[in-house]
Amino acid sequence: MTHKKTLLRVIPLGGLDEIGKNMTVLEYGNDMVVIDAGIMFPDEDHPGVDLILPDFSYVIRRKDKLRGILITHGHEDHTGALPYLLKELGPGVPILGTKLTLGMISVKLEEHRLKKPKLREIHPGGHVNLGPFGFDFIPVNHSIPDGVALFIRTPVGNILHTGDFKFDQTPVDGRLTDYSAIAAAGKKGVLLLMSDSTNAESPGITMSEATVGVALREIFALAEHRIIVASFSSHIHRLQQVCDAAVESGRKVVVTGRSMINNTRIARQLGYLDVAEEDLLDAYEMGDIPPERIVVLSTGSQGEPLSALARMANGDHKTVEIQESDTVVISATPIPGNEKAVSRVINRLAKAGADVRHKGSDAVHVSGHAAAEELKLMLNMVKPRYFVPIHGETRHLRAHANIARMTGIAPDNIFMLDNGDCLEITESSARVSGRVDSGVVYVDGLSVGDIGQVVLRDRQLLAHDGIVTVVIAVDLQTGQPMGEPELVTRGIVLGTDDDSLAEDAVARVSKTLAKTAREGATDHAVIKNAVRESLSQFLWERTHSRPMIIPIVMEV
Amino acid sequence: MTHKKTLLRVIPLGGLDEIGKNMTVLEYGNDMVVIDAGIMFPDEDHPGVDLILPDFSYVIRRKDKLRGILITHGHEDHTGALPYLLKELGPGVPILGTKLTLGMISVKLEEHRLKKPKLREIHPGGHVNLGPFGFDFIPVNHSIPDGVALFIRTPVGNILHTGDFKFDQTPVDGRLTDYSAIAAAGKKGVLLLMSDSTNAESPGITMSEATVGVALREIFALAEHRIIVASFSSHIHRLQQVCDAAVESGRKVVVTGRSMINNTRIARQLGYLDVAEEDLLDAYEMGDIPPERIVVLSTGSQGEPLSALARMANGDHKTVEIQESDTVVISATPIPGNEKAVSRVINRLAKAGADVRHKGSDAVHVSGHAAAEELKLMLNMVKPRYFVPIHGETRHLRAHANIARMTGIAPDNIFMLDNGDCLEITESSARVSGRVDSGVVYVDGLSVGDIGQVVLRDRQLLAHDGIVTVVIAVDLQTGQPMGEPELVTRGIVLGTDDDSLAEDAVARVSKTLAKTAREGATDHAVIKNAVRESLSQFLWERTHSRPMIIPIVMEV
């Protein structure tokens, strides 16, 4: 045979060495599909940034080849980049997901005023062909209903992409991860397994979501006053358990917070959340009901400053004022980086008189991701030839790779990829070959992609030591400095106890200007540099601080 | 009796509604003592701040009454303010602490070049009188050796101040918390208990420090390459267990990181750390020994960017380069706010090839503070009339108050104090009466106390949205604007895709200046305000960002 076989290319554009912005490209000849298109939320390293997108320019440049985008579940780290992606792709590309996943996506697309997206509902257990790819959808448990893993038939062999998953033996909705489908995939033969690494460092198994229901019912049974529960608004099973515990203990449920109101509405409409109309109460009707008959279901489990729970904690929520003996349950875990914000909200709630129950004090949260023993089970059922750990920082991918080795995958067949790496696969081989553009795109206000590392570094410097602006007037004709330089500071003190500091700083700049004048310097860059250096040295000597110094030369 | 009885005043100056800067004043007539003088470490709300001190001006103003400063243990949140306090008090005031506590304090005082402090060693089980106060020192377990609780005889009755403590039934050094002394105090009668609230939200008991030794020995037994352990350098028991596990597994110990080197030296000198000279290795000798025979004991368990472990993770440590198959153990828990930094270091270590074990994956850390059931035991042994929960945020103090109620303390006898509150106690009563100056003093570089909330808020604004400086030249004679305004930005982009933005901004400012000129405005404040408002509105419309805007008016 002289016919050169076409390669399958597997290209993760996001989700490797990071938690978030999950996105993977599969490419075979003239056909391409994308699995997930998520965002990442910025942390304190990205002051002022609203969202972080994957760099999906590779997909945009090949949009004619794109047969569809498959979404494994409705979390924003798997769906949030869709509005930005669709703005560049146009509305024609099909988006495939389960009913609830598409329901949540359509709300987001409407918010971005994206008209008539081509949403195609898939059914767990169903099958779809996109070009040379055939997709089977395997139900998996996760912290949002309706999640699927993807069993993908390709011309070179089969791939299993787990999405985010765990094995919950007693799921709240009775929908088990489909063990027989996974085992059948293993039986058919899986060339490549791509599996969720988020909890690979956690030993043992992740507890069942049902255990949270037990803890909630215990707390509800003993609470003598109002109960407020904060959770992720997309965690419909959690919301179901809160509603069930509320009804059991003779309480009505009040929903507050924009995303909580949206998601409970969609989930009820689509049949994922079962709570009777009569058990729901409008926030404005709360006054008519004694507090011991109320459960408030709220956003804000991450300590977000503008969320409903933070507003309650600060005493500026429209309808809920924290009262002595209220019980607040934070039924979530802080995403890394949010610990301090959550802790601050807990403390403010305590100050307002609430008893706050959280993961540290009660069993009110479990993870949605498989821990080490479950990852072993997945590997042992699938028995893949090649393995790529996905969805996690390097620490998690590495732990998952160790787990894969323990289950007998040959070390050479385990690929620790970076975003942008191209894994080329044939029927009998796999190797990393080249890289495509990947990385981050910052969304800041209305600006997508303008903010870069320099701007972020400037912001961090500004935050750390403040800024000193020095305005220097120079004669338009002679180029010589005129009059006294003017200093304006923000985020730094040149004064108070040591009033001479500001005067001395001006004197130092004047001296520097006199020196540059003597040397005949008229080039603004030279003058600016001299001023910056002398003032920086002066401030370090006198205050041990290193503010950003911005000399401005005005010709007058 | 017409003689008016003198009141005892108990005044916490720090440690309430916060973790850190613990400090309490006891005052009776013309005599005063201070218990602990700690610092707090700044978080992301205090960009650029180095340290946070309690406001101890109350003590300074009454320094003639001060009979001594008692330090319960050697942690910086109990000792770190001493150098700053002594600079104002002078070296004459006695500082009382146990041997190790004083050893650690004297290193700090030397660093601050404070000469000849009056350090007085106390002995657990011993007794000291200071004015009308009698102190007994009760050994307690904590995450540093040589901690004590204080049993304090005062003219109005007895006080028990627990310091930081836990009940460890199998302490590493065999030194149990002295149950009989605590029970004897309860028998004598305790008017007021002040007790550590740090872990009041944690149910059950805190595990014994000895359990960490078991986990370390398991890891050491299986590690096939070099081992690096990061921990708190003051946690001598932890260091002892690391050394023991190293020697047991045939490894030498290399100590790295300034505070780790200092503290192991002091602890060995004073007899608190038992490791043979032959089992210690200088970092520069490491090359001569195979990696599987080495344990590196390192600072950096909090992800501090300049620490030894962070340098290893970044590949710029002088003597330790992370190699494939190294095992790194982070034997500590991140202090709230440090989670992200620790996570980043773990990830970088994983990238460099290390297997990282931490609290989330292995039982390599336990807390040094008593959990709920231990707090109940303390309350039940002491049976105080009055109770003040100390050392914790409001959430922890409140949880501790709930625990106290459960053990039968009358709610009216539990005082939730704020820093600065004066609790006035007689033989038969206790009430909060008035407040003294309290609060925070920021140390930033060489400046103590200059930085205030305005500066910190400015820094946060700068970090979030950057800064735009607008320089406007006005005619010295007419007060009218001249030429074009100049815009300089940092931490914000006015350009790239949308080059017209910067030009449009200048045009908007020019228009505003033309308007103020038409209206005859020459007052700089009026011109600045008009420019700030119009530019702010413009930038919000065009970019949805709100940078700090600093108009500077130059008369030329």
Interface residues (C-beta under 8 A of the other chain):
Chain A: D17 D43 E44 P47 G48 E201 S202 P203 P334 P336 G337 E339 K340 S343 I346 N347 L349 A350 K351 D355 V356 H358 G360 S361 D362 E393 T394 R395 L397 R398 A399 N402 D444 G445 L446 S447 G449 D450 I451 G452 V455 L456 D458 R459 Q460 L462 A463 H464 D465 G466 I467 T469 V471 A473 M482 G483 E486 V488 R490 G491 I492 V493 T496 D497 D498 R542 T543 H544 S545 M548 I550 I552 M554 V556
Chain B: D17 D43 E44 P47 G48 E201 S202 P203 P334 P336 G337 E339 K340 S343 I346 N347 L349 A350 K351 D355 V356 H358 G360 S361 D362 E393 T394 R395 L397 R398 A399 N402 D444 G445 L446 S447 G449 D450 I451 G452 V455 L456 D458 R459 Q460 L462 A463 H464 D465 G466 I467 T469 V471 A473 M482 G483 E486 V488 R490 G491 I492 V493 G495 T496 D497 D498 R542 T543 H544 S545 M548 I550 I552 M554 V556
